[in-house]
Amino acid sequence: MIVKIAVGGVIAFLAVWAWKIHIYLKWQKRKERDEAPFHRWADEVHQRPGQKEKLRQAKEEDISVHFESEKKCFARMKAPDDQEDVWCGLGMCQCSTFKADHLPCKHIYKLALIRGMIE
């Protein structure tokens, strides 16, 4: 009788931990998916002179950020030299700079800075 109770307790314990591990892995996968759009660009892209200038602008300019979804890092943004608000995520932006070269613009860099993905 005691053996059955002990075995049942061990099974319940392992089931709870398996469930916790499952939830943790699910959260990790979601986190990776949310950050993946920014990481699609290779590190050497960010070392180009034009990209360094965009990163400098993101750090120094007063870009207003209004998150639509902070979890998904999707926001409406406006820099001082923007004519109107642009919608931006970690992998895309409505601004003319991004549309021209499909590389991270100052808006995307600003989101990456807020999320701590770059320095």
C-alpha positions, 0 to 999 in steps of 0.5 A, spaced: 500 500 500 505 504 501 509 503 495 503 504 491 502 511 494 509 512 493 509 511 486 503 515 485 506 521 488 512 520 484 508 520 478 504 526 480 511 529 481 514 528 474 507 530 471 507 537 474 515 538 472 514 535 465 508 540 465 512 546 467 518 544 463 513 544 457 510 551 459 517 554 460 519 551 453 513 554 450 515 561 453 522 561 450 519 559 443 515 565 443 520 569 445 525 567 440 519 568 435 518 575 437 525 577 436 526 573 430 524 579 425 530 583 428 535 578 428 534 576 420 539 581 418 546 579 419 551 582 424 555 585 419 549 589 416 549 593 422 557 595 421 556 598 415 557 606 415 549 607 413 547 603 418 551 606 424 548 613 422 541 610 423 543 607 430 546 613 432 539 617 430 535 612 434 540 613 440 540 621 439 533 623 436 527 624 440 523 619 437 516 618 440 514 611 441 507 609 442 506 601 443 500 598 440 503 591 442 509 592 447 509 584 447 510 583 440 514 590 439 509 593 434 509 601 435 506 607 432 513 612 432 514 619 430 521 622 429 522 630 429 524 629 421 518 625 420 512 628 416 507 623 420 507 617 424 509 610 422 508 603 424 514 599 426 515 592 428 522 589 429 522 586 422 518 592 418 517 599 418 513 604 413 518 609 413 521 611 406 528 609 408 526 602 410 522 601 403 528 603 399 533 599 402 529 593 406 535 594 412 533 596 419 531 604 419 532 608 425 525 606 428 527 599 428 533 600 431 529 604 436 525 598 438 531 594 438 534 599 443 528 599 447 528 591 448 535 591 449 537 587 443 543 592 441 547 597 445 
